[in-house]
Amino acid sequence: MADLAETILCNLASADAIDSLDLAKQLNEEHQKIVGAIKSLQSLGEVIQCEQVASKRWELTDEGRQVLKNGSHEAHVFNAIPTEGITQAELMKIVPNAKVGFSKAMSAGWIQIDKKAAGGPKVTRKVDSIEDKVKLLLGQIQDLSVNDVTEKDKLEFKKRKMLQEVILKSYLLKKGAEFSTSVEKPETDLTPEMITSGSWCTKKFKPYNFDALGVTPPSGHLHPLLKVRTQFRNIFLEMGFTEMPTNNYVESSFWNFDALFQPQQHPARDAHDTFFVSDPALTENLPMDYLERVKKVHSEGGYGSQGYKYDWKIEEAKKNLLRTHTTAVSARMLYKLAQEKEFRPVRLFSIDRVYRNESLDATHLAEFHQIEGVVADYNLTLGDLMGILGEFFKKLGIKKIRFKPAYNPYTEPSMEIFSYHDGLKKWVEIGNSGIFRPEMLLPMGLPEDVVVIAWGLSLERPTMIMYGIDNIRELVGHKVNLQMVQDNPICRLTRPATLESCYVEEPSSHWHGHIAH
Amino acid sequence: MIMRETGSGERAKEASEAVIYKVEVPANRYDLLCLEGLVRGLQVFKEQIPSPRYKRVPPASGEMQKLYIKPSTQEVRPHCVAAVLRNITFTSESYNSFIDLQDKLHQNLCRKRALVAIGTHDLDTIKGPFIYEAKPPADIKFRPLNQTKEYNAVELMDLYSVDSHLRHYLPIIRDKPVYPVIYDSCGVLLSMPPIINGDHSKITLDTRNVFIECTATDLTKAKIVLDVLVTMFSQYCAEPFTVEQAEVIQCDGSSAIYPELKHWEAVLKVDEVNKKVGIRESGETIATLLTKMCLKSEVIEDGSKVKIDIPPTRADVIHACDIIEDVAIAYGYNNIKKTIPNSGTIAAEFSLNKLTDLLRQEVAMVGFTEALTFSLCSQDDISVKLRKDIKSAPAVHISNPKTLEFQVARTTLLAGIMKTIASNKNMPLPMKLFEISDVILKDNNYDVGVRNERRLCAVHYNKNPGFEVIHGLLDRIMQLLAVPFSRECGYHIRSCEDATYFPGRCAEIVYKGEVIGRLGVLHPDVIVKFDLSLPCAALEINIHPFL
């Protein structure tokens, strides 16, 4: 390649301008190779000037080349006629493309036909010898010395499908500002030897292609959902919330439902909605004193409540299940807190798996992560709940929130939390909240003036919205898209990771294209 | 809520008449399930009408409708309540609404008729006293609603087993030796709850007197259902909001009068209400807000307390907190001033989660990519596919999985990671995945008989097993945990046999004399069973000992 480049430069030294096609012919090289050499010369800077030109060229078709090699059809016809002549039928049989050849030979005046001859029309030579002009002219076109070929001839040949017009792209080369016939081969990159010897200061270097991407660094990757989990943990920790031990996925119905004053006939306790455990099916070890108080508040009321007035059954409370919410753990924590000598205010949080016996689809899984916050203190108000939620969501970058009344068996009042989504241009539900009912707290033994506020949301939903993931199964579970995991940006909740709304450029090539050709 | 949302929407309505309001009815507000209740609630909220006071009265004739509960019902569906809507006038709209409300109640409060089933009858086609009893299915014969011929109950169960609507209710009584039925004094069958009514007594647009019976397994719910029905539809009676009472004689001979239609009274301190909501309003304002919510209230004791009348339509109100919520709703949640509780609390991480997060970072730094797999899986995932017997695994079994994917809780993280690799075969090699998460193991030392165990699992998948890569990861993890390579005071590995691993290519990891996990080259059968074809090395350890 370097040699070829130098040859090109030598040729250019004695000329004002050269076309790359002419060079190809002259040097007897493929045009593509010449172009490659020109490109590498271009990369050296101002050695040559180069502009792309398009020229029309006539080129022989397959049939044209056939004619050039073997002669024209009319010549074949002429040559096939013996001096004594031949019947037309016979002639047509022995010569390929005889029909075209015959009519051309006729109009050239090379042959004649006697239609009245005995034994059918007979063809004889009209002249003694011929010059195959078609073959000759095609040869000239092929050799690019087209001077003798008239436009009329060319059009004629084109009509006879022996010639076609093609557009050729070539480069017109001129000397550049730094023209020289001897170019030093540029270095691809700096080497330790160059640094030691100091030779780098006299060398030329190939320019980098800064439109290419770099090499992907070898790396491990954290899962996107758990990156978001880390950020949520940080927010809670920043706000003084202590993490609850939620590493107990199997829970008794007692802690999951009964302790929360969720009646035993509540639809959530139906097998359609909850995974029950067949082995080990029952929890035998329940705090019996407390259980009696829970039973009483459900079936008869108390603590200022009318109760649900139904036949509460311990058998139902003993049933093991996969917890449907982390509030089961909150209940255990609050009960534990109530057993302490003196009440102290607490802020608690957890982010962990919960289960619903759901049919899977693009937005529902049978197990997902629940984020939960709980504050227990004297005389908390609904305004306090809304205030603390305001601060929590501000840390998520959500400033506009609104509250809507809702129903939840263990909180009263209950509020759904909505935020204004700028992209969707509407209010979307982002969580649930409320004040735990006295029927839940008082049987635990918490003081009457202690109020417990709580809220919950799923971890998956904000993650999907933030990263623009439509199908939850691509995010969680074994069907995860690992490419997505690897390409996933860091989680900055106040600055959503969705691509900036700008034109995303396609890199010219990947990392291996960093060195220009 | 309804009031508030629609109330505030009312203002917008003046601007454009084309606004459509979506009204969301909370699951405990049965009084808002029909248009009658919804409109009544709105009108009361807008102070256009006063909240009605519901009354039950004896019949003009003086002779109450009687219903006798026979002991035979006690094993199958023990309770029944009844009432009469006298001199009612239906239009086709109100008639449809009446049917629709029953359907809705059947679906939610009645728990798909399991707890309560409603039967409504044209009283003029039947003659009390009524008998509620239970009989063997073969002995029950009648023409069910909208059928042309008689069936016995056995045939009916067969007939309705393909009925898209009724087949869902059949299991409630199907296997019982006796089915509940209500007859009139002439032996006409009114209904066979909770499945179907008789055709004879069906109500029509021309029905003027409606006999309502609710049979139940839960008496409280039956009373609520009856109260909701009669409070909503007594508005179409000649004397609105007045219901004719009926007498139900229990099998022990005692009698009860229904509907209960109990209005009860609560007294709340104004201070208490303000304190719970976080507002400062006068007793008068709070009384007005509650009255608008259909909880008629008045100020007592010089304005320091509010007396509230809770009507039978509001079965959801069982505690002062329910009343306080209504104050907040009427006040408007979004009008309440946001405040921050000022208690100072010191936060702490759960130590296991803290260690987990630290290790996750480090393992990713070493070049492994984090997987997040389901904690539920099929039995095969943790047994057959790992060449283990399910009986030997301390696995928690799910009793009601909807698919095979959720038969058991995982006892190992390995299966989930193998499945993750199988779903990502297009990724470049080597694939190096890890997960730090919980497995679930049966353990009698815990109250529920189960405990979680936090594990770290890593898998190397490539053209060569890469045991040295996994082994190196173990060494690195131990280095990070400041555990030296030492038989006495640190960790070491020693050869062991495990069916999941290739013979001679498995070792157990020993930390301070205790086995905390295993590493090795996976058995080719395991690889193939997870639909993979390249060698794998894996590691799984319990991280609790490092807390």
HADDOCK unambig.tbl for C-alpha pairs under 7 A between the chains (distance, minus, plus):
assign (segid A and resid 218 and name CA) (segid B and resid 367 and name CA) 6.99 0.50 0.50
assign (segid A and resid 219 and name CA) (segid B and resid 365 and name CA) 6.73 0.50 0.50
assign (segid A and resid 219 and name CA) (segid B and resid 367 and name CA) 4.68 0.50 0.50
assign (segid A and resid 220 and name CA) (segid B and resid 364 and name CA) 4.32 0.50 0.50
assign (segid A and resid 220 and name CA) (segid B and resid 365 and name CA) 5.67 0.50 0.50
assign (segid A and resid 220 and name CA) (segid B and resid 366 and name CA) 6.50 0.50 0.50
assign (segid A and resid 220 and name CA) (segid B and resid 367 and name CA) 3.65 0.50 0.50
assign (segid A and resid 220 and name CA) (segid B and resid 368 and name CA) 4.28 0.50 0.50
assign (segid A and resid 220 and name CA) (segid B and resid 369 and name CA) 4.60 0.50 0.50
assign (segid A and resid 221 and name CA) (segid B and resid 364 and name CA) 5.44 0.50 0.50
assign (segid A and resid 221 and name CA) (segid B and resid 368 and name CA) 6.58 0.50 0.50
assign (segid A and resid 221 and name CA) (segid B and resid 369 and name CA) 4.40 0.50 0.50
assign (segid A and resid 221 and name CA) (segid B and resid 370 and name CA) 5.98 0.50 0.50
assign (segid A and resid 222 and name CA) (segid B and resid 364 and name CA) 6.31 0.50 0.50
assign (segid A and resid 222 and name CA) (segid B and resid 369 and name CA) 6.04 0.50 0.50
assign (segid A and resid 222 and name CA) (segid B and resid 370 and name CA) 5.00 0.50 0.50
assign (segid A and resid 223 and name CA) (segid B and resid 370 and name CA) 5.22 0.50 0.50
assign (segid A and resid 223 and name CA) (segid B and resid 371 and name CA) 6.37 0.50 0.50
assign (segid A and resid 223 and name CA) (segid B and resid 372 and name CA) 6.95 0.50 0.50
assign (segid A and resid 237 and name CA) (segid B and resid 347 and name CA) 5.74 0.50 0.50
assign (segid A and resid 240 and name CA) (segid B and resid 345 and name CA) 5.51 0.50 0.50
assign (segid A and resid 240 and name CA) (segid B and resid 346 and name CA) 5.41 0.50 0.50
assign (segid A and resid 240 and name CA) (segid B and resid 347 and name CA) 4.39 0.50 0.50
assign (segid A and resid 241 and name CA) (segid B and resid 347 and name CA) 4.82 0.50 0.50
assign (segid A and resid 242 and name CA) (segid B and resid 347 and name CA) 4.43 0.50 0.50
assign (segid A and resid 242 and name CA) (segid B and resid 348 and name CA) 4.57 0.50 0.50
assign (segid A and resid 242 and name CA) (segid B and resid 349 and name CA) 5.94 0.50 0.50
assign (segid A and resid 243 and name CA) (segid B and resid 348 and name CA) 6.17 0.50 0.50
assign (segid A and resid 243 and name CA) (segid B and resid 349 and name CA) 5.00 0.50 0.50
assign (segid A and resid 243 and name CA) (segid B and resid 350 and name CA) 5.18 0.50 0.50
assign (segid A and resid 244 and name CA) (segid B and resid 350 and name CA) 6.36 0.50 0.50
assign (segid A and resid 245 and name CA) (segid B and resid 350 and name CA) 6.15 0.50 0.50
assign (segid A and resid 247 and name CA) (segid B and resid 452 and name CA) 5.78 0.50 0.50
assign (segid A and resid 248 and name CA) (segid B and resid 451 and name CA) 6.09 0.50 0.50
assign (segid A and resid 248 and name CA) (segid B and resid 452 and name CA) 5.57 0.50 0.50
assign (segid A and resid 250 and name CA) (segid B and resid 450 and name CA) 6.64 0.50 0.50
assign (segid A and resid 251 and name CA) (segid B and resid 448 and name CA) 6.30 0.50 0.50
assign (segid A and resid 252 and name CA) (segid B and resid 448 and name CA) 6.27 0.50 0.50
assign (segid A and resid 271 and name CA) (segid B and resid 400 and name CA) 6.77 0.50 0.50
assign (segid A and resid 275 and name CA) (segid B and resid 398 and name CA) 6.44 0.50 0.50
assign (segid A and resid 275 and name CA) (segid B and resid 400 and name CA) 6.13 0.50 0.50
assign (segid A and resid 275 and name CA) (segid B and resid 401 and name CA) 6.79 0.50 0.50
assign (segid A and resid 276 and name CA) (segid B and resid 398 and name CA) 5.84 0.50 0.50
assign (segid A and resid 276 and name CA) (segid B and resid 399 and name CA) 5.53 0.50 0.50
assign (segid A and resid 276 and name CA) (segid B and resid 400 and name CA) 6.34 0.50 0.50
assign (segid A and resid 277 and name CA) (segid B and resid 396 and name CA) 6.99 0.50 0.50
assign (segid A and resid 277 and name CA) (segid B and resid 397 and name CA) 5.74 0.50 0.50
assign (segid A and resid 277 and name CA) (segid B and resid 398 and name CA) 4.44 0.50 0.50
assign (segid A and resid 277 and name CA) (segid B and resid 399 and name CA) 5.22 0.50 0.50
assign (segid A and resid 278 and name CA) (segid B and resid 397 and name CA) 5.50 0.50 0.50
assign (segid A and resid 278 and name CA) (segid B and resid 398 and name CA) 5.50 0.50 0.50
assign (segid A and resid 278 and name CA) (segid B and resid 399 and name CA) 4.65 0.50 0.50
assign (segid A and resid 279 and name CA) (segid B and resid 396 and name CA) 5.57 0.50 0.50
assign (segid A and resid 279 and name CA) (segid B and resid 397 and name CA) 5.10 0.50 0.50
assign (segid A and resid 280 and name CA) (segid B and resid 396 and name CA) 6.58 0.50 0.50
assign (segid A and resid 280 and name CA) (segid B and resid 449 and name CA) 6.40 0.50 0.50
assign (segid A and resid 282 and name CA) (segid B and resid 448 and name CA) 6.99 0.50 0.50
assign (segid A and resid 283 and name CA) (segid B and resid 447 and name CA) 6.16 0.50 0.50
assign (segid A and resid 283 and name CA) (segid B and resid 448 and name CA) 4.57 0.50 0.50
assign (segid A and resid 283 and name CA) (segid B and resid 449 and name CA) 6.75 0.50 0.50
assign (segid A and resid 284 and name CA) (segid B and resid 447 and name CA) 6.88 0.50 0.50
assign (segid A and resid 285 and name CA) (segid B and resid 447 and name CA) 5.10 0.50 0.50
assign (segid A and resid 304 and name CA) (segid B and resid 319 and name CA) 6.06 0.50 0.50
assign (segid A and resid 305 and name CA) (segid B and resid 318 and name CA) 5.54 0.50 0.50
assign (segid A and resid 305 and name CA) (segid B and resid 319 and name CA) 4.60 0.50 0.50
assign (segid A and resid 306 and name CA) (segid B and resid 318 and name CA) 5.00 0.50 0.50
assign (segid A and resid 306 and name CA) (segid B and resid 319 and name CA) 6.52 0.50 0.50
assign (segid A and resid 307 and name CA) (segid B and resid 318 and name CA) 6.60 0.50 0.50
assign (segid A and resid 309 and name CA) (segid B and resid 220 and name CA) 6.29 0.50 0.50
assign (segid A and resid 310 and name CA) (segid B and resid 218 and name CA) 6.67 0.50 0.50
assign (segid A and resid 310 and name CA) (segid B and resid 220 and name CA) 6.82 0.50 0.50
assign (segid A and resid 320 and name CA) (segid B and resid 448 and name CA) 6.95 0.50 0.50
assign (segid A and resid 345 and name CA) (segid B and resid 343 and name CA) 6.96 0.50 0.50
assign (segid A and resid 346 and name CA) (segid B and resid 345 and name CA) 6.41 0.50 0.50
assign (segid A and resid 347 and name CA) (segid B and resid 345 and name CA) 6.72 0.50 0.50
assign (segid A and resid 380 and name CA) (segid B and resid 276 and name CA) 6.90 0.50 0.50
assign (segid A and resid 380 and name CA) (segid B and resid 341 and name CA) 6.98 0.50 0.50
assign (segid A and resid 381 and name CA) (segid B and resid 275 and name CA) 6.34 0.50 0.50
assign (segid A and resid 381 and name CA) (segid B and resid 276 and name CA) 4.75 0.50 0.50
assign (segid A and resid 381 and name CA) (segid B and resid 277 and name CA) 5.17 0.50 0.50
assign (segid A and resid 381 and name CA) (segid B and resid 278 and name CA) 4.97 0.50 0.50
assign (segid A and resid 382 and name CA) (segid B and resid 276 and name CA) 6.42 0.50 0.50
assign (segid A and resid 382 and name CA) (segid B and resid 277 and name CA) 4.80 0.50 0.50
assign (segid A and resid 382 and name CA) (segid B and resid 278 and name CA) 5.84 0.50 0.50
assign (segid A and resid 383 and name CA) (segid B and resid 277 and name CA) 6.48 0.50 0.50
assign (segid A and resid 383 and name CA) (segid B and resid 278 and name CA) 5.16 0.50 0.50
assign (segid A and resid 383 and name CA) (segid B and resid 336 and name CA) 5.96 0.50 0.50
assign (segid A and resid 383 and name CA) (segid B and resid 337 and name CA) 5.67 0.50 0.50
assign (segid A and resid 383 and name CA) (segid B and resid 338 and name CA) 4.60 0.50 0.50
assign (segid A and resid 383 and name CA) (segid B and resid 339 and name CA) 5.42 0.50 0.50
assign (segid A and resid 384 and name CA) (segid B and resid 338 and name CA) 6.06 0.50 0.50
assign (segid A and resid 384 and name CA) (segid B and resid 339 and name CA) 4.70 0.50 0.50
assign (segid A and resid 384 and name CA) (segid B and resid 340 and name CA) 5.20 0.50 0.50
assign (segid A and resid 384 and name CA) (segid B and resid 341 and name CA) 5.76 0.50 0.50
assign (segid A and resid 386 and name CA) (segid B and resid 338 and name CA) 5.50 0.50 0.50
assign (segid A and resid 387 and name CA) (segid B and resid 338 and name CA) 4.23 0.50 0.50
assign (segid A and resid 387 and name CA) (segid B and resid 339 and name CA) 4.64 0.50 0.50
assign (segid A and resid 387 and name CA) (segid B and resid 340 and name CA) 5.25 0.50 0.50
assign (segid A and resid 388 and name CA) (segid B and resid 340 and name CA) 5.74 0.50 0.50
assign (segid A and resid 402 and name CA) (segid B and resid 334 and name CA) 6.46 0.50 0.50
assign (segid A and resid 403 and name CA) (segid B and resid 333 and name CA) 6.19 0.50 0.50
assign (segid A and resid 403 and name CA) (segid B and resid 334 and name CA) 6.17 0.50 0.50
assign (segid A and resid 404 and name CA) (segid B and resid 333 and name CA) 6.97 0.50 0.50
assign (segid A and resid 405 and name CA) (segid B and resid 1 and name CA) 5.37 0.50 0.50
assign (segid A and resid 405 and name CA) (segid B and resid 329 and name CA) 6.74 0.50 0.50
assign (segid A and resid 406 and name CA) (segid B and resid 26 and name CA) 6.15 0.50 0.50
assign (segid A and resid 407 and name CA) (segid B and resid 26 and name CA) 5.52 0.50 0.50
assign (segid A and resid 407 and name CA) (segid B and resid 27 and name CA) 6.48 0.50 0.50
assign (segid A and resid 407 and name CA) (segid B and resid 28 and name CA) 6.93 0.50 0.50
assign (segid A and resid 412 and name CA) (segid B and resid 321 and name CA) 6.14 0.50 0.50
assign (segid A and resid 412 and name CA) (segid B and resid 322 and name CA) 6.26 0.50 0.50
assign (segid A and resid 412 and name CA) (segid B and resid 325 and name CA) 6.41 0.50 0.50
assign (segid A and resid 413 and name CA) (segid B and resid 325 and name CA) 4.80 0.50 0.50
assign (segid A and resid 476 and name CA) (segid B and resid 372 and name CA) 6.03 0.50 0.50
assign (segid A and resid 476 and name CA) (segid B and resid 373 and name CA) 6.54 0.50 0.50
assign (segid A and resid 477 and name CA) (segid B and resid 372 and name CA) 5.71 0.50 0.50
assign (segid A and resid 477 and name CA) (segid B and resid 373 and name CA) 4.10 0.50 0.50
assign (segid A and resid 477 and name CA) (segid B and resid 374 and name CA) 5.25 0.50 0.50
assign (segid A and resid 478 and name CA) (segid B and resid 373 and name CA) 5.32 0.50 0.50
assign (segid A and resid 478 and name CA) (segid B and resid 416 and name CA) 6.14 0.50 0.50
assign (segid A and resid 478 and name CA) (segid B and resid 417 and name CA) 6.96 0.50 0.50
assign (segid A and resid 478 and name CA) (segid B and resid 419 and name CA) 5.59 0.50 0.50
assign (segid A and resid 478 and name CA) (segid B and resid 420 and name CA) 4.07 0.50 0.50
assign (segid A and resid 478 and name CA) (segid B and resid 423 and name CA) 6.86 0.50 0.50
assign (segid A and resid 479 and name CA) (segid B and resid 420 and name CA) 6.01 0.50 0.50
assign (segid A and resid 479 and name CA) (segid B and resid 423 and name CA) 5.54 0.50 0.50
assign (segid A and resid 480 and name CA) (segid B and resid 420 and name CA) 6.89 0.50 0.50
assign (segid A and resid 481 and name CA) (segid B and resid 424 and name CA) 6.94 0.50 0.50
assign (segid A and resid 482 and name CA) (segid B and resid 424 and name CA) 6.68 0.50 0.50
